[in-house]
Amino acid sequence: MTRLARRTSLLVALSLLATAATGCAKCAWVLWGRHSDRSWEPITTFRTQKECKDDLEVARQHLIGTGLVCLPDTVDPREPRAK
């Protein structure tokens, strides 16, 4: 039951983060969310780093403590890092 409640909270938080910027072709920052299976998923996009970090802080204050990160759109945490 705890897992279901946590997942529901995550979905609610992510829904709150969805903005008109989602899917923007010129966006430069992506808010990524990490699932319990350690996979990453893009949540929403932003034009500026400040907008991304502001929404990240809102999510952390309301529902989620960890598992979110703002990265430039050129960085994909799903891809292996070069050695």
Buried (B, 14 or more C-beta within 10 A) or exposed (E): EEEEEEEEEBEEBBEEBEEEBBEBEEBBBBBBBBEEEEEBEBBBBBEEEEBBBEBBEBBBEEBBEEBBBBBEBEEEBEEEEEE
